[in-house]
């Protein structure tokens, strides 16, 4: 997008959004998960648990937002803290999108590491959803996922962690404890990007189409999300905050 055109749109966007933004799916999801406004929960990269208990109502709401078919996972919504199966690990990844601090929308859209085509995609989505540059980036990422993944299904024989299948469905293979919530969030962003411009190319003469020419592909999207997360939220909560959150949720 030409600089002058983008600046004009930014000006229009700012003028349109003076005042309060409408309630977003992100805010509704956070409310369903019992999260107070402004409360961010850093998610550990290498640990297979969250500091924040996920209730059955929270799991059910997040699953509904992404069209998750519980029957294909042979599971149902339930309260958990340590994910013990693939369904719970997917929910943990979605929960990370709404709970972790990844900065503001403005910071995300002006990050020089943001792939150009994704910048246009996210900017358009933020404008359509009437989001403000000072809104949390999680609102934008959550909208990006829920607007591009209409269903999430389990495929036991899938030879990958995830893939974008037919009819805008993200197909999920077996996920073990090696995959942390943040890693799964990045996988979801990767797959969501396949709805737009991110198409893999052949890796070698054998024709395996699972590579990207550069960072502007789907892998770049997942890595960019991880970059934003690492730069703002990749630290464990202080013990006193962890205890406070636990007491608040389990009382």
Phi, psi and omega in degrees: 000131180299146184303315182296321179294317181294320178296322178296318179294321178299319178296317179296318179301313181296319180295320181293327190262014176296131182104201185274138174281152178292158177299132183257164175302327178300312180293321179295319179295317179298320179296319179296333180265009175072025182266127177290148177305134178086353179276118178246139182243107176299135179256130179292142181282320190255359180255147185262047177208170173242157176278353191239113183300134177261120182277168178295324178294320177297311181300318181296319182293313180298320180296320179296320182297329181257005179067037183287127179268097183300327183297326180290334177273354186053049182213175176212159183301138178202159180287134176205159175237316175254117181295129183246356180210175184298318181301314181292327178291324175295314179299320177299322178292319178293318179300323179299325180298326182264346187253331184275148177278114175243027178085196180259168177297318179300317179296322180293314184288341180255005178293124182296344179277351183292122177305140187303312183294326178290326177302312179296320181296311181292322179298314179298319180294318179297324179291315180297324182272005178055048178266151181259154182297337179270357177291154179296140180298335178304326179297322180287315180296321180295318177296322180300318179289309187290336179275347184245339176250111182271336178215155172229121186237153176263133177234101186299331183266005182293129181266049180192167177291315180206163171203154175274115182263205181287156174055040175059034180257129172274120178264133185245130174269181179300129178243121180261186186291354178288342184261112181282166178305318181294321177298318181293324175302316181294324176297317181297319177295320176304308183292321179300326182293341179291347177285347183242255189256354188274103179238131180286159177238169181295137180279327186205186182296337180291343174087015178292113184269076181219030180231164174239150179289328182201191184286359179276002180269191182297325178296323178297326179294311179299318180292322179296316177301316180297322177300315180296319180294315181297326184281346184234334194224005186274062175212148179285150178296144171303150185305316183296324178289321179300315179295319180298316179296317181298315180297320180298318187278328187262354177295000000 
